[in-house]
């Protein structure tokens, strides 16, 4: 136990130990819901270091944790050599710079499989449906009532709430155009759609 404490609080590991405490505190706040793991910075700058594809908080945490472990392991090994203080201190200074470099190399390997968990594409949004056609699934559509089925770009379908301002006959099986989305009411404004008038046809 004394060997562990001496290594953690000794040079150069103590510098990485302080950073590791900050990292552990941050992730504790994330677990408690008081912080967002993507809320600090972005992965734009880390991409230049080969650590892109994940939030900067994730890559920085891995970088610090691996550097701490490398420094800790090196300090324990140096303490067990029994060498005089001068070469031990000199190698400790080398370890101070070698640990971050080794950590960078290891972290680059670790973040590659993690990039699949953090896709760059934004998630689907209801606004993606605006401009698409839908099929009415209720007997009528007016300013207060109506539902329709719309197909997303990936082929999946969704039933959405729709409303219309006019009195056009929209009934079960009619084709309509989703031309706007009302965020407050969480419904789409629709209008009758005639495929013959579609310029893309």
Residue pairs with C-beta under 8 A, 6 or more apart in sequence:
3 76
3 79
6 79
7 13
7 72
7 75
7 76
7 79
8 14
8 17
8 72
9 17
10 75
10 79
10 92
11 89
11 92
11 96
12 71
12 75
12 92
12 93
12 95
12 96
12 99
13 68
13 71
13 72
13 75
15 71
15 96
16 64
16 67
16 68
16 71
16 72
16 99
17 68
19 64
19 67
19 68
20 64
20 65
20 68
23 60
23 61
23 64
23 65
26 35
26 57
26 61
27 37
27 61
29 35
30 36
30 37
37 55
37 57
37 58
38 55
38 57
39 57
40 55
40 56
40 57
41 55
41 56
41 57
42 55
42 56
43 51
43 52
43 53
43 54
43 55
43 56
43 59
43 118
44 52
45 56
46 52
46 54
46 56
46 59
46 60
47 53
49 104
49 108
50 104
50 108
51 59
51 63
51 104
51 107
51 108
51 111
52 59
52 115
53 111
53 112
53 114
53 115
53 118
53 120
54 111
54 114
54 115
54 117
54 118
55 118
58 111
58 114
58 118
59 107
59 111
62 107
62 110
62 111
63 100
63 103
63 104
63 107
64 103
66 102
66 103
66 106
66 107
66 110
67 99
67 100
67 102
67 103
68 99
70 95
70 98
70 99
70 102
70 103
71 95
71 96
71 99
74 91
74 95
74 98
74 99
75 92
75 95
78 88
78 91
78 92
78 95
79 88
81 88
124 152
126 160
126 181
126 186
126 188
127 181
128 152
128 153
129 150
129 152
129 158
129 160
129 178
129 181
129 188
130 178
130 179
130 180
130 181
130 188
131 177
131 178
131 179
132 150
132 151
132 177
132 178
133 150
133 175
133 176
133 177
133 178
133 193
134 148
134 149
134 150
134 160
134 162
134 175
134 176
134 177
134 178
134 188
134 190
135 148
135 149
135 150
135 173
135 174
135 175
135 176
136 146
136 147
136 148
136 162
136 170
136 171
136 172
136 173
136 174
136 175
136 176
137 147
137 148
137 149
137 159
137 172
138 145
138 146
138 147
138 148
138 172
139 171
139 172
140 146
140 170
140 171
141 148
141 162
141 163
141 164
141 170
141 171
141 176
141 190
142 163
142 164
142 167
143 163
143 164
143 165
144 163
145 163
146 161
146 162
146 163
146 164
146 170
146 187
146 190
147 159
147 160
147 161
147 162
148 159
148 160
148 162
148 176
148 178
148 188
148 190
149 157
149 158
149 159
149 160
150 157
150 158
150 160
150 178
151 157
152 158
160 178
160 187
160 188
161 185
161 186
161 187
161 188
162 176
162 178
162 187
162 188
162 189
162 190
163 182
163 185
163 187
163 188
163 189
163 190
164 170
164 176
164 189
164 190
164 191
165 189
166 191
168 191
168 192
169 192
170 176
170 190
170 192
174 192
175 192
175 193
175 194
175 195
176 190
176 191
176 192
176 193
177 190
177 191
177 192
177 193
178 188
178 189
178 190
179 188
179 189
179 190
179 191
180 188
180 189
181 187
181 188
181 189
182 188
182 189
195 201
